[in-house]
Amino acid sequence: MEMKDEDVIDIISTLLPFENVYVCGFPMLSGVLDRIYRGEREDKKILKFAKEFLSCGCKESPYCGCPPKKLSKLIVELRMEGLDPAEIVKELEEYGIEAYQADIFDHLTQCVILLEAFEKLVDREDVKEIRQTIEGH
């Protein structure tokens, strides 16, 4: 069975969700939901965030854990596209997400460590390539 990059990224995102952010000045989930329920739907960044990170098919949504997993996945994908932590922070600002470069760097480092362990367990070349892509940019 061949493992796709997407499968590996999903595993990383599930094991290492990224929660250390604020959205438009509020903690990731509670502040966004509060602003939406208060009728602040005209804020384009809040709406973009809600559409991208709060929409899933889970019964418990948005309290299902998907938002931090989706954010982790986005961070890893942006890194694989060649963006450095400073550029990733800039990209996240489009969603109203406030993150620090050091937190992004730390998260990516943890992803690399996880991938190294995963690589040893599964001995797969594709996992090694993904790790090297995240690590090498």
Summary of the structure (lengths in Angstrom):
residues: 137
radius of gyration: 15.6
end to end distance: 28.6
largest distance: 50.7
contacts: 394
relative contact order: 0.17
helix: 65%
strand: 4%
